[in-house]
Amino acid sequence: TTAASTASASASSSSADAVHRNLMVNFLPPSWTTMDLQGFFEQFGEIEDCKVVVDRATSKSKGYGFVKFTTRGDAEAALAGAQGAEVDGKQLKLQKAALGRL
């Protein structure tokens, strides 16, 4: 039971940490791809995962995406450094992404 409770505690703390490492980025330029998003945010630290959300029917960007950093500090640096940044005529809006429904 000790190993199981340790694993459970570890999983919940890593899930909680993931909330602080995963950012939702709104108002992306329509031309941006996942590669563009990653390229912009790499200046703040190492990225674990990155994705621009696209419409399934048209394959066009829906104007938002997600960036998950490997560390909480890098995510916080991006949140502070990229908030309101103007890119291709769009002003980025960032927030921590929630895990599932709240």
N, C-alpha and C positions, 0 to 999 in steps of 0.2 A: 504493500500500500504506500510505502514511502516513495518508491520510484514513480508510482502512478500519480501521487499528489504533486511530486516535483515536476513531472512532465506536464501536468495540467496547469500548474502555476507558471511554468516556463512558456507554455503555449499562450496563456492569457496575457502575460506580460509582453510577448512578442507581438500579439495582436494589438495591444494597446500602443506599443511603440510604432507599429505600422501606420496607425492613424496620424501620428506626428511626422512620419516620413513621406506620406502620400499627399500630394497637392493636386487640387483641381484648378485648371487654368481656363478662364473664360475670356471671350472676345478675341479669339485667335484669328489672324488673317485667314480669309477663305482659301488662299493658295497653300497654306502650310500643311506639310505632311508630318508624320511621326519623326522623320529624320530632321526636319527643320526644328521641331519642338525640342528634340534631344540636343541638337546643336546649340540652341539658344541657352538651355539650362545647364549644360555641362560646365559653364563658367562658375557655377556655384558648388559643384562637387560631383562625386561619382553617382551615376544614375543606375538604379537596379531595374527599373521598368518604365516605359514611356509609351503613350498612345494618344493619337488624335482620333476622336470619335467621328465616324463617317456614317452617312445615310446609306443603308444597305441597297436601296433601289438605285440611287444615283452615284454612289461612291464619292460624293462630295462631302467635305468637312462640315460638321454641324456647328463649328465655331468654338468648340471646347475640347479639352483633353486632360490627361492625367500624367503626372510625373512622380515617380516614387524614387526617393534617394536612398542610398545605403545607410546614411546616418541621419539622425534627427537634426544635428547641427547644420548639415548641408541644406536640409529642407527649410530650416528656419532662416538661413542666409538667403535662400532663393525667395522665400516669402517676403522678406524685408527688402531685398535688392531688386526684385522684378515687379513688385506691386506698383501698378500704374505706369509701367514702362510702355513707351509708344513704339510699336513695331508695325511697319507697313501701314501707317495710318490708323491703327487700332490701339487702344489703351488696355493693356492686360489687367485682369482682375484675378487675384489668387486667393484661395482659401484651403484650409486643410480638408481633405476628402474624408467623408465618413465611411465606416465599414458597414455596408448594408443599411437597412432601414433603422431609424432611431426611434 
